[in-house]
Amino acid sequence: MSALDDQQIAQELKALPGWERRGDEIRRTFSFPDFKAALAFVNRVGGLAEAMNHHPDIDIRYSKVTLALTTHDAGGLSTRDFELAGRIGG
């Protein structure tokens, strides 16, 4: 799997509201009413990630969850990152 170029990344991001590029990753912070709801979301994302064998970095701060996606093997962003972000949705 190869990394996407800047133009491809910009095009992919157009289809993913709320996601933003930071260097070689895309990130999004999700807000929930409480910690329990945040954990339920993380568990759902974990299932999606396992199914794709593509795992995000996850930061949980009580009711906020930040996900960061990159393809380490490709040395940057790949179509796998955008596919997982799309499955996670909003």
VMD Tcl script that draws the C-alpha trace (Angstrom):
set ca {
  {0.00 0.00 0.00}
  {1.41 3.40 -0.95}
  {0.92 6.81 0.59}
  {-1.40 9.28 -1.11}
  {-0.10 12.60 -2.41}
  {-1.34 15.98 -1.14}
  {-3.92 16.37 -3.91}
  {-5.38 12.92 -3.29}
  {-5.53 13.57 0.46}
  {-7.34 16.89 -0.06}
  {-9.86 15.16 -2.33}
  {-10.49 12.35 0.17}
  {-10.95 14.83 3.04}
  {-13.77 16.59 1.17}
  {-15.94 13.52 1.76}
  {-15.19 13.40 5.51}
  {-16.71 16.35 7.39}
  {-15.06 16.99 10.72}
  {-11.80 15.22 9.88}
  {-8.67 17.32 9.46}
  {-5.17 16.65 8.32}
  {-2.26 17.11 10.67}
  {0.95 16.13 8.97}
  {0.85 12.46 8.05}
  {-2.42 11.72 9.84}
  {-6.08 12.64 9.84}
  {-7.78 13.44 13.14}
  {-11.20 14.06 14.53}
  {-12.54 14.69 18.01}
  {-15.97 13.33 18.90}
  {-18.02 14.59 21.87}
  {-20.45 12.51 23.92}
  {-22.78 13.18 26.86}
  {-20.65 11.19 29.29}
  {-17.78 8.74 29.76}
  {-19.97 5.67 29.25}
  {-21.11 6.89 25.82}
  {-17.51 7.72 24.88}
  {-16.42 4.19 25.79}
  {-19.28 2.66 23.79}
  {-18.09 4.64 20.76}
  {-14.49 3.48 21.30}
  {-15.68 -0.13 21.44}
  {-17.60 0.33 18.18}
  {-14.52 1.86 16.53}
  {-12.43 -1.01 17.90}
  {-14.68 -3.52 16.16}
  {-14.40 -1.66 12.86}
  {-10.63 -1.38 13.24}
  {-10.24 -5.09 14.00}
  {-12.37 -6.01 10.99}
  {-10.10 -3.92 8.75}
  {-6.87 -4.79 10.62}
  {-6.17 -1.05 10.68}
  {-6.01 0.55 14.11}
  {-6.29 4.24 15.03}
  {-4.58 6.03 17.86}
  {-7.30 6.75 20.42}
  {-7.27 9.43 23.12}
  {-10.16 9.40 25.60}
  {-10.76 12.49 27.77}
  {-13.92 11.80 29.78}
  {-16.62 12.61 27.17}
  {-14.32 13.44 24.25}
  {-12.59 10.90 22.01}
  {-9.91 11.90 19.52}
  {-9.01 9.46 16.76}
  {-5.88 9.74 14.64}
  {-5.35 7.64 11.53}
  {-2.21 7.02 9.49}
  {-0.72 4.06 7.63}
  {2.66 3.45 9.20}
  {3.64 0.84 6.60}
  {3.06 3.38 3.82}
  {4.81 6.21 5.64}
  {1.78 8.48 5.51}
  {-1.90 8.54 4.65}
  {-3.36 5.81 2.47}
  {-6.80 4.88 1.21}
  {-7.17 2.61 4.27}
  {-7.20 5.65 6.57}
  {-9.99 7.30 4.62}
  {-11.95 4.06 4.34}
  {-11.86 3.56 8.12}
  {-12.71 7.21 8.77}
  {-15.71 6.83 6.46}
  {-16.87 3.72 8.30}
  {-16.53 5.50 11.64}
  {-18.68 8.32 10.32}
  {-19.85 11.12 12.54}
}
mol new
graphics top color blue
foreach p $ca { graphics top sphere $p radius 0.5 }
foreach p [lrange $ca 0 end-1] q [lrange $ca 1 end] { graphics top cylinder $p $q radius 0.2 }
display resetview
